[in-house]
Every structure is written in C-alpha cells, then in structure tokens.
C-alpha cells in the first residue's frame, strides 16, 4: 500500500476524527485517545501492519503527552505512525497489549518515564529506574539533579585559572531558582 492508500483507508474507517499527513514518505495518523486501540486493531487487521516496532511518549507541555506507536506491514512493506494525545492533568490511555503483545515493555517504559498510565496493562510496574525513584525523568518539568550537583560542562577544574567563570554563578538551564545543595 502506498502512503496515500493507507491514509485513505484510515479516513474511510474513522472519518474526520482521524487526521493524516505524510512525513518523509510515510503515513502519520493522529487519532483521539478514545479510538487508540481501535486504530491499532485496524492497522493490524485492516492495513496488514502485523509488526509492532515501538511505542513511546513526547512531553508537549501544556498540551499533554503525545503517545506514538510505529507499526509495519511485513507483507505490504508499509509503515504507519499512530499518534494520540492524553491530557497532562490525567495521563491515562487504553493499553495496546491486547492488540500487540510487544507493546508491554514499551508501555512500562513510557509509564515510568512520563507517568502515562496504560489502563488494562497486565503488569504496569517500574522497569528501568531504581526502587524508590521519585518523578518521571522524561517530563520536561523534571529537574536534572546532576546539573546542580556537578559543575556545568566547560567549567575549569579547581586550581585552574584565576577564578570561576561568570557563568558558574548562574544555574544551568532547566534548574529552578533556589534548588540544589547550596540553596
């Protein structure tokens, strides 16, 4: 199937609720969160996208979290990128594990890194971070403690030069005022 044919099939199935675009020769479909699993099932059964490649999230600040899944048709050799948006205040989305079993690991990672809860996931628990870790490190509002605990790159080592460069007095980008060991 060509990109145009994939886009036409999606619009035929879901109507105006789904918007499509061509990104570098591959179809991208934006679906409402309520149609997430329906769109994945249609991609698998209707478009022949039998290979689940990956799923992740993007922090879009006030807009919420964009969840993105890439699927592929082994027979038809076409790709499809499905995207949906969940609100920041309540980041909950239906799990894709019932459609693609391979989504389990990816949803666990996205849950841990962004805080998006996948309803219906069989084992939604932390995957990568140490026990007791607080926060979601891929959110744009997450403070990177290493930026405060360690000198910013480019700073001279102790004993080198004639004093600290002026930029050492400022906090690194992304660190709020009054945060860190010297606050």
N, C-alpha and C positions, 0 to 999 in steps of 0.2 A: 504494500500500500504506500502511496505517496503521502507526503505531509498534507496535501490538500484533501485527499480521500479520508485520512484519519480525522482531520478537523471536521469534515462534512458529516462523518458518521457520529461523532460526538454531539454535534449540534442537532442532528436528526434525532438522536436518542434523548437528549436532555433539553433541547430547546434553548431559549435565550438565557437560561440560568447559568449556562456554561459559556465562557468566552475562550477563544483560542487565538493563538498567534504562532507565527513561525519564528523560531530562534535558531539561526545558523543552520537552516535546512531541516530542523526537527520540530515537530509539533509540541506546543505547550498549551495545556488546558487548565484554566482556573475554574474550580468548582466550589460551590458553597459547602461549608462544613457538614451540613445535613446530608449531602449527596456523596460524601467522601468514599464510603465503602461501595456504594452503587457504581460510582465512576471506576473504581478499581476492578470491580467484578465485570463491568462492561469492557474495560481494557483487556482483561484476561480472556473472557468468553466471546465477546463481540469483535474485538480487534486482534485477537490471537497473541496478545502480549503475555506469553507464558513464563517469561523470565523476570523475576523481581531482582533488580540491581541494588538499589539503595533507597533509604528514606532519611531525611534529616530536617532540621529546622533553621529558620532565619529570624533573628530578632528584628522586627520592623518598628521598634519603639512604640509610639502611641497607637499604631495600627494593630498591634498584636504580634503573634508569631505565625510566620508562613511555614507550613509543613509541605515538604516537597518529596515526591516519590518518582523514581525513574524506573520504568518497565520497558521490556524489549520483546519483540517477537522473533524467536529463533527461526521460524519458517519464513515469515514475511520480511525479515530483516529491517524492521522499522522500530523506531524509538518513540516513547511518549513520556513527557514530563507532566505529571499531575501536581497541581498546587492547590492549597486551600489556606484560609486564614482563620485563626482562632483568636478570640479576644485576650488581651493581656490580663484583664481582671479575673477571668475564669478560663484558663487554657485547657480545655477538655475536648478530645476528639475521639471518635469511634476507632477502635483498633483495626488494623489491616491484617492481623494474623489469621483471621478466618478466611481471608481471600488468598493471601500469600504467606505461608508459614515462615518464610525467610525474613519477614518484617519484624519478627520478635526481638531480635538483637538490636536492630536499628531503633525500634520504639523505646526499648530500655535505655539506650544511649541518649536519645532525644529527651526522654523523661528526666534523666539525671542531669543533663547539661543545660536544658532550657526550662524544665519544670512543667512540660506539657504532659497531662495525664491522658493515657490512652484507655478509654473505657472498654472493658471486655478483654483486655490483655491477660493471658493466663498466668504470668509471673512478673508483674511490673515491680521490679526492685532494683536498687543501685547496681551498677555494672563495673564501673571503672574507678571511681573515686574511693579514697579510704573511708572506713567506717567512721561515722560521726561528722563527716564533712558537711558544712552548712552552706547553703546557697546553690546557685546554678551558674557555673563559670562561663558559659557561652552567652549569657544575657549581657546586653550592652551596659546595664547598670551595675554589674558585678565589679567590685573593686579588686584589682590585682595587687595583692599584698606585697608581692615581690618588688613592685615598683617603688615601694616606700622602704622596705627592709634592706634593700641593696641599692647602692649608688646607681644613678641613671647612667646608661652607657655613654662613654666619652669622657666621664669624669676622671680626673687624674687620681693615681694611687696615692695613699698617704705618704708624705715626704717628697713628692714630686712637685716641682714648680713652686711658684710663690703665692700659694693660697688657692682657695676654691674658686672655680669659675662662677660667674654670676648666676648661671642657670641652676646651680646646685641649691640656691635659695628658694627656687620655685618647686612646687610639687610637679611630678610627672603628669602627663595628660591622663585623664580618667580618674585621678585620685582626688576626692573631695577635700576641701579645706578642713583642717582640724582632725585629720585621720592619720594614724600611724604611731610609731613608738615615741616620737618626740612631741606628740600633741598634748 
